[in-house]
């Protein structure tokens, strides 16, 4: 636990059950970008993931779900019981606002928050409202209660939801959350860390870069199949894929079966991702809507690539908001392998177009997705809820 010091300004207590998975740099970066509010990061358990030593943090004791059976966890929620002492622990952090990331974490901690009496902001990131209710209902007892629990909490007057994109706000409404309870606030990226390297993309290898977890909604196999067509037109083309997950092995097998030169790097730290962006000519994220309904919120990786001056190619499956189609990159119809390969091939071969998109990307990010500007808007929301 990081030592907590008294704060002279307003304080937000940020809650995430696990502190902090390696894929959730956006939570850490958003906290670090706060300028008017003090922040304390809280959770139920420490995980082997991001270095959070720069953040004030506290693990809440008294209830860690991995130490209890699912039946006991379900009983706590059914009876609306707060784990022993946890309400007092959160109260002593003196937060003016409680900011929860992910709807599932809101449901988990709600018996405590309801008693605390503070305004609650919950950021929805994607799968927490994208996965269809019928898929939740097929799961174990605790999980299948999730949609009804979330919608019940949404009716509480102290609860506000933040969607990371307009597309996600629409899907949250379809899930059942009232539109008047939702505000759209982009998270953004740190343009001071993600910047062009000065090496023009046309002087780099003909390399396509993918960064994302190896899950169905990210569309990894679609990119590999499109890359097979790219290689027929661009013999020197390369594909580097960063990320880990259940589809990593199937993607390896697919690349081997097609005899493609794909380099799989697994999960990598942010510094490695920045280095790969500095060497890539094109960034690609061919997202799809998964069979269970899961889809993108607003992928930070797309924003980071454009901030670094790397043209992007992505599907229009919820990602069009993050790209200026035809200016900073291309959108293509979801799962259209021919369209994807054509756009990748064009960016690998057309130097003038690649340079134009490379120059436009950082300007677009600075105007729309700079994390400091986005975080100031979030702080304005905090202030309005007081």
C-alpha positions in Angstrom: 0.0 0.0 0.0 1.2 3.5 -0.9 1.1 5.9 2.1 -2.0 8.2 1.9 -1.4 11.8 2.5 -4.0 14.5 3.4 -5.4 16.3 0.4 -6.3 20.0 0.2 -8.5 19.5 -2.9 -11.3 17.2 -3.8 -10.5 13.5 -3.9 -11.7 10.7 -6.1 -11.4 7.1 -5.0 -10.9 4.9 -8.0 -12.0 1.2 -7.7 -10.9 -1.8 -9.7 -11.1 -5.2 -8.2 -7.7 -6.3 -9.5 -4.8 -3.8 -9.3 -3.9 -3.7 -12.1 -3.9 -6.0 -15.1 -1.2 -5.3 -17.7 -3.8 -4.5 -20.4 -5.3 -1.7 -18.3 -2.8 1.0 -18.7 -5.7 3.4 -19.5 -6.7 3.4 -15.9 -3.3 4.2 -14.6 -2.7 6.9 -17.3 -6.0 8.5 -16.5 -5.3 8.8 -12.8 -1.8 10.2 -13.5 -3.4 12.8 -15.8 -5.7 14.2 -13.1 -4.7 17.8 -12.4 -7.4 19.2 -10.2 -8.4 16.1 -8.2 -6.4 13.9 -5.8 -6.8 10.2 -6.4 -6.5 7.0 -4.5 -6.6 3.7 -6.3 -8.4 0.9 -4.4 -9.1 -2.8 -5.1 -9.7 -6.2 -3.6 -6.4 -7.9 -4.6 -3.0 -7.1 -6.1 -2.2 -8.9 -9.3 1.0 -9.4 -11.2 0.5 -6.7 -13.8 1.2 -3.0 -14.1 3.6 -1.1 -11.9 1.4 1.2 -9.8 4.1 2.5 -7.4 3.5 6.1 -8.7 -0.1 5.9 -7.6 -1.6 6.2 -4.1 -3.2 2.8 -3.6 -4.9 0.7 -0.9 -6.1 -2.9 -1.0 -9.4 -3.2 0.9 -9.3 -6.0 3.4 -12.2 -8.1 4.6 -13.4 -9.6 1.4 -11.4 -11.1 -1.5 -13.6 -13.2 -3.8 -10.9 -15.7 -4.5 -10.9 -16.6 -0.8 -14.6 -17.3 -0.7 -16.8 -19.8 -2.5 -19.1 -18.5 -5.2 -22.0 -19.5 -3.0 -20.9 -17.2 -0.2 -20.2 -14.4 -2.7 -23.7 -14.8 -4.1 -25.2 -14.8 -0.6 -23.5 -11.4 0.1 -25.0 -9.9 -3.0 -28.4 -11.4 -2.5 -28.6 -10.1 1.1 -27.0 -6.8 0.1 -24.4 -7.3 2.8 -21.2 -5.2 2.9 -18.1 -7.2 3.9 -17.0 -6.6 7.5 -15.2 -3.3 7.9 -15.0 -2.4 4.2 -17.4 0.5 4.3 -15.3 2.1 7.0 -12.1 1.5 5.1 -13.5 3.3 2.0 -15.0 6.1 4.2 -11.6 6.8 5.8 -10.1 7.4 2.4 -12.3 10.6 2.4 -13.3 10.4 -1.3 -15.7 13.0 -2.6 -16.5 10.8 -5.6 -16.1 7.0 -6.1 -15.1 6.1 -9.7 -15.5 2.4 -10.6 -14.1 0.9 -13.7 -16.3 -1.8 -15.4 -19.9 -2.5 -14.7 -19.0 -5.9 -13.2 -16.9 -4.2 -10.5 -19.7 -1.9 -9.7 -22.0 -4.8 -9.1 -19.4 -6.5 -6.9 -18.8 -3.5 -4.7 -22.3 -2.0 -4.7 -23.3 -3.2 -1.2 -20.5 -1.1 0.2 -21.0 1.9 -2.1 -24.7 2.1 -1.4 -24.0 2.5 2.3 -21.2 5.1 1.7 -23.5 7.8 0.4 -21.1 9.2 -2.2 -21.7 10.0 -5.9 -20.6 7.0 -8.0 -19.2 7.2 -11.5 -18.8 4.0 -13.4 -16.8 3.8 -16.7 -18.1 1.2 -19.1 -15.4 -0.1 -21.3 -17.1 -2.6 -23.6 -17.7 -6.2 -22.6 -19.5 -5.1 -19.5 -22.5 -4.1 -21.6 -21.7 -5.7 -24.9 -22.0 -9.3 -23.9 -25.7 -10.3 -24.5 -27.8 -10.9 -21.5 -28.6 -14.5 -22.6 -24.9 -15.3 -22.4 -24.7 -14.0 -18.8 -27.8 -16.0 -17.9 -26.0 -19.2 -19.1 -23.2 -18.7 -16.6 -22.9 -19.6 -12.9 -25.3 -18.2 -10.3 -23.3 -15.1 -9.5 -22.6 -14.1 -13.2 -26.1 -14.7 -14.4 -27.4 -12.2 -11.9 -25.2 -9.5 -13.4 -27.5 -7.8 -16.0 -30.4 -7.5 -13.6 -28.1 -6.2 -10.8 -26.5 -3.7 -13.0 -29.8 -2.3 -14.3 -31.2 -2.1 -10.7 -28.1 -0.1 -9.6 -28.4 2.1 -12.7 -31.8 3.4 -11.3 -30.1 4.8 -8.2 -29.9 8.6 -8.3 -26.3 8.8 -7.1 -25.0 6.6 -10.0 -23.7 8.0 -13.3 -22.2 6.0 -16.1 -19.4 7.1 -18.4 -19.1 5.4 -21.9 -15.8 5.6 -23.6 -17.4 6.2 -27.0 -20.7 7.2 -28.6 -21.1 3.7 -30.0 -20.7 2.2 -26.6 -23.2 4.6 -25.1 -25.7 3.3 -27.7 -25.0 -0.3 -26.8 -25.4 0.5 -23.1 -28.9 1.9 -23.8 -29.7 -1.3 -25.7 -28.5 -3.2 -22.6 -31.1 -1.3 -20.6 -29.3 1.7 -19.0 -31.3 4.9 -19.4 -29.6 7.3 -21.8 -29.9 10.2 -19.4 -27.7 8.3 -17.0 -24.8 8.0 -19.5 -22.2 10.6 -20.5 -19.5 10.0 -23.1 -16.0 10.8 -22.1 -13.0 9.6 -24.1 -10.0 8.4 -22.1 -7.4 9.6 -24.6 -3.6 8.9 -24.8 -0.5 10.7 -23.6 0.8 12.5 -26.6 4.0 13.3 -24.7 4.8 9.6 -24.6 3.3 8.5 -27.9 4.9 10.7 -30.5 6.4 10.3 -34.0 10.0 9.2 -34.0 11.1 11.4 -36.9 11.8 8.4 -39.1 9.3 8.7 -42.0 7.0 5.6 -42.4 8.1 5.4 -46.0 11.7 4.7 -44.8 10.6 1.7 -42.7 10.2 -1.9 -43.5 6.8 -2.9 -45.0 5.6 -4.0 -41.6 2.1 -4.3 -40.3 1.7 -4.1 -36.6 -1.2 -5.5 -34.5 -1.5 -4.8 -30.7 -4.4 -6.3 -28.8 -5.4 -9.2 -26.6 -5.9 -12.5 -28.6 -9.7 -12.6 -28.1 -12.4 -13.2 -30.7 -13.5 -9.6 -30.9 -10.0 -8.4 -31.9 -10.2 -10.3 -35.2 -6.6 -11.7 -35.2 -7.4 -14.6 -37.6 -9.0 -12.2 -40.1 -5.8 -10.1 -40.2 -3.7 -13.3 -40.8 -5.9 -14.4 -43.7 -5.8 -10.9 -45.2 -2.0 -10.8 -44.7 -1.8 -13.9 -47.0 -3.4 -11.8 -49.8 -1.1 -8.9 -49.0 2.0 -11.1 -49.4 0.9 -12.1 -52.9 1.2 -8.4 -53.9 3.9 -7.2 -51.5 6.5 -10.0 -51.2 8.5 -8.2 -48.5 5.5 -7.5 -46.2 5.8 -8.4 -42.6 3.3 -8.9 -39.8 4.0 -8.4 -36.1 1.3 -9.4 -33.6 1.6 -8.3 -29.9 -0.8 -9.7 -27.4 -1.7 -12.8 -25.4 -4.9 -14.8 -24.9 -6.8 -17.9 -25.9 -6.5 -17.3 -29.6 -2.7 -17.0 -29.6 -2.1 -20.7 -30.3 -4.8 -21.0 -33.0 -3.4 -17.9 -34.7 0.1 -19.4 -34.7 -1.3 -22.5 -36.2 -3.2 -20.6 -38.9 0.0 -18.6 -39.8 2.0 -21.8 -40.0 -0.6 -23.6 -42.2 -0.6 -20.6 -44.6 3.3 -20.5 -44.5 3.2 -16.8 -43.5 6.1 -14.8 -41.9 4.1 -13.7 -38.8 6.1 -12.7 -35.7 4.1 -13.4 -32.5 5.5 -11.5 -29.5 2.9 -12.3 -26.8 2.2 -9.7 -24.1 4.7 -6.8 -24.1 5.3 -3.8 -21.9 4.4 -0.3 -23.1 8.0 0.5 -24.0 8.1 -2.4 -26.4 4.9 -1.4 -28.0 6.2 2.1 -28.5 9.4 0.7 -30.1 7.3 -1.5 -32.4 5.2 1.5 -33.4 8.4 3.4 -34.2 9.3 0.6 -36.7 5.8 -0.1 -38.3 4.5 1.3 -41.5 0.9 0.4 -40.8 -1.2 -0.5 -37.7 -4.1 -2.8 -38.0 -6.9 -3.8 -35.7 -9.6 -5.8 -37.6 -12.2 -5.9 -34.8 -15.4 -7.9 -35.0 -18.6 -8.4 -32.9 -18.0 -11.7 -31.1 -20.5 -14.5 -31.0 -21.6 -13.5 -27.4 -22.1 -9.9 -28.5 -18.8 -8.6 -27.2 -17.3 -5.7 -29.2 -14.8 -2.9 -28.9 -15.4 0.1 -26.7 -12.8 2.5 -28.1 -9.4 0.8 -28.5 -6.6 2.9 -27.0 -4.1 1.1 -29.3 -5.7 2.8 -32.4 -5.2 6.2 -30.7 -1.6 5.4 -29.7 -0.7 4.4 -33.3 -2.1 7.6 -34.8 -0.3 9.7 -32.1 2.9 8.1 -33.3 2.2 9.0 -36.9 1.4 5.4 -38.0 -1.5 5.1 -40.4 -4.2 2.7 -39.2 -6.5 0.2 -40.8 -9.5 -0.9 -38.7 -13.0 -2.3 -39.1 -16.0 0.0 -38.6 -17.2 -2.2 -35.8 -17.3 0.5 -33.2 -13.9 1.9 -34.2 -14.9 4.5 -36.7 -15.1 7.2 -34.0 -11.4 6.7 -33.3 -10.2 7.2 -36.9 -10.6 9.9 -39.6 -11.4 7.5 -42.4 -9.3 8.4 -45.5 -7.3 11.0 -43.5 -5.5 9.2 -40.7 -6.3 5.7 -41.8 -8.9 3.5 -43.3 -12.0 1.8 -42.0 -13.3 -1.3 -43.7 -16.5 -3.5 -43.4 -16.2 -5.9 -40.6 -14.8 -9.4 -41.6 -14.3 -8.3 -45.2 -10.9 -9.9 -45.8 -10.6 -8.6 -49.4 -11.3 -5.0 -48.4 -8.8 -5.3 -45.5 -6.1 -6.7 -47.7 -6.7 -4.0 -50.4 -6.3 -1.2 -47.8 -3.2 -2.7 -46.2 -1.6 -3.2 -49.6 -2.4 0.3 -50.7 -0.7 1.8 -47.6 2.3 -0.4 -48.0 2.8 0.6 -51.6 1.5 4.2 -51.8 4.2 6.4 -50.3 2.4 9.7 -50.8 -0.8 8.4 -49.1 1.2 6.8 -46.2 3.1 10.1 -45.6 -0.1 12.1 -45.7 -1.9 9.9 -43.2 1.2 9.8 -41.0 1.2 13.6 -40.7 -2.5 13.8 -40.0 -2.6 11.3 -37.2 -0.8 13.2 -34.4 -2.8 16.4 -35.2 -6.1 14.4 -35.0 -5.1 12.9 -31.6 -4.0 16.2 -30.2 -7.3 17.8 -31.1 -9.6 15.0 -30.1 -7.9 12.5 -27.8 -5.2 14.2 -25.8 -5.4 12.5 -22.4 -5.0 15.8 -20.5 -7.9 17.4 -22.3 -10.0 14.3 -21.9 -9.2 14.0 -18.2 -10.1 17.7 -17.6 -13.5 16.9 -19.0 -13.8 14.0 -16.6 -12.8 16.3 -13.7 -15.6 18.6 -14.8 -18.0 15.7 -14.5 -16.7 15.0 -11.0 -17.3 18.6 -10.0 -20.8 18.7 -11.4 -21.8 15.6 -9.4 -20.7 17.3 -6.1 
